[in-house]
Amino acid sequence: MQSEQGFYSPPRWRVTRWLADAAPDAPDDIREALIGQLYGSLPVFAAGAINSIAVAGAIALRKQTAPFIAWFVFELIICTSRLIVLIMANRAARTGRPTPTDVHLLLAVAWSASVGYGVAVSLASADWVIATLASLSSAAMVGGICFRNFGAPRLASIMILLSLGPIVPGVAFAGEPLLYLAYLQVPMYLAAMSAAAFRLNRMLITTMRAERTNGHLASHDALTGLLNRAGFVDALGLRLRTLRASGYDDEKRVAVLFVDLDDFKPVNDTFGHAAGDIVLKEVAARLGRMLPPRSAVARLGGDEFVVLADLVTCEQAQGLGQRIIGELTKPFLLDDGVSASVGASVGIAIAPDHGSEVGELLAVADTALYEAKSSGKSRCCLASLETNLAALRRLRGDTGPKAAPSRRAQLRQ
């Protein structure tokens, strides 16, 4: 489960999987995202652990009897264990190693049971000072449990029950009739807090669904489902940063291939825009099927596509460009058995040969595509020194006579 701190492993044991389950209809990626939230932050956890140990220690110091000393020892062992597990999990998450999620969840349950035990023995002691202190501390912890763990409402509910539920047997041993009101109050409070955990969980999942949808729409083309320009720029930027971090060499190159359909306008003019949409969606499907693993495909708009592929040599890049042309020149089946044909031109730029920044590579590939379109249809052109210079002039806004004209403007002529 990826979070800001790293990747947290899902629970593996049946009981812990049940405890951590977010909701029956929650998508897998959202379920996974919620696991990291169950770990919380180290400072917040440390503050809670210190409070829990301090309360148990103060009460044990006041009473100095076996039940209270045992409670203090339980708190010390459990809180220390939880702290160690949390530190180990954070370190493992940052390095991509498995995290002890099962142990973390079971220790959370054990801590809640320890808090509940302390409340019960404090009430049974008939010492109203320690009973008040233990009950107030437990009630305060319940608020934190509910609002920190509502990503896993079953876990939150179990922890709330174990923390406050023992008030009921504690009241029975206290021998104070007025406290019997707790038999009504505590179950109602437990039900309300558990219901709040489930309600907050549903709100959280709804919000995460909306964020996921909005994020997808912001980075993907609505018609084809491919990345859009923004999504492709992000993907290319990430790939380039990864390559720079690991160091460029002859075995680590990426190719950017601009693909522009030839004779696409006649399809729209002859068969209508609905037929054109069918062609664009099929182009996207064909590109997705034929590309190597870890490739990215985007539709920039209209009939323009761009491909990001891991390649080693210029020959491999040109070979991929030719295969794209061959694939896209095959007929496209429209409605009612009618077929349409288009072509494709491809311009290629390779990092780091033709640039190591997103803007540079896109400009060089676009200029190479212009050269391919200028030399005829269904051509593939690899960027050259002249292509790089023309692209750099375009990036700098050079409008002199040697600057390469806009490819879009040229295609309109």
Secondary structure, 3 states (H helix, E strand, C coil): CEECCEECCCCCCHHHHHHHCCCCCCCHHHHHHHHHHHHCCHHHHHHHHHHHHHHHHHHHHHHCCHHHHHHHHHHHHHHHHHHHHHHHHHHHHHHCCCCCHHHHHHHHHHHHHHHHHHHHHHHHCCCHHHHHHHHHHHHHHHHHHHHHCCCCHHHHHHHHHHHHCCHHHHHHHHCCHHHHHHHHHHHHHHHHHHHHHHHHHHHHHHHHHHHHHHHHHHHECCCCCCECHHHHHHHHHHHHHHHHHHCCECCEEEEEEEEEEECCHHHHHHHCHHHHHHHHHHHHHHHHHHCCCCCEEEEEECCEEEEEEEECCHHHHHHHHHHHHHHHCCCEECHHHCEECCEEEEEEEEECCCCCCHHHHHHHHHHHHHHHHHCCCCCEEECCHHHHHHHHHHHHCCCCCCCCCCHHHHHHC
